[in-house]
Amino acid sequence: MPAQTREPLVEANLAIIKFRGAYARWSALHHMNYHEMLVLYTIRESGFCTQKQVSDSFLLPRQTVHNVISGMRQRGLLQISPAHCTGREKAFVLTEAGQRYAGPLMDNLAAIEQAAIDRLGPEKLRAMAGMLSEFNQALDRAMEETSA
């Protein structure tokens, strides 16, 4: 790979790793497992979550997500939501205790995200999201072609 493409690719990969690391640090500062934060993030965005949804969205092993959700259920934070279940796929929502726990935490995270967006600007955020999505699709296609 030529240096003119390798260098920006390495830079982009490091930025993505640091991006994820920022969320992992936030989670640790709030005495929360990173994967637990992803479950709460999904519920914040969708109102509920399924194991498949979290696993597919964040490319996590199903067993990892199962263990996280089981732990959160044992702690009384999540409960099954029959209204959102489809077929064999169980859906989960926050319990009242879960809402008391997650509400302030996710509000704090949203405020931090908004502060970052205010610094960056919504146009740059949209451009970054679009380019990352486009690169992910191109990378997936290239991997499929070379794997075939």
C-alpha positions, 0 to 999 in steps of 0.5 A: 500500500502506498504511503499516501494512502496508508498514512491516512488509513492508519490515522483514521483507524487510530481516531476510531480506536480513540473514539471508542476509547473515549466511550470506554473511559466514560463508562469506567468513570461511571463504574459501568462496563463498556458493553453495558453502556452500549445496551443503555445507549441502544435503549436510549435511542430505540426505547428498547433493545434485543440481544440481536440488535445490540450484537449486530449494531456493535459487532459483539458476540451474542454470548457477550451481549447475553451475559451483559443483559443477564447481569443487568436483569439480575441487578433489576435494571432490565425487564422483558418487554412483551410489546417489543418481542418478536418471535423468539427474540426477547426485547428488554426495557429499563425497569423503574430502578433501571430508569433511575440508574440510567437516566442521569448517566445517559443524560450526562453522556448526551450532554458531553456528546452535545458539547463535542458536536457544538465544538465540531459542528453538525455539518462536520459530524454528518460528513464524518458519519457519512464518510465512515459509513461509506468506507465501512461499506467499501471495506466490507465489499473488498473483504467479501471479494477477496474472501470469495 
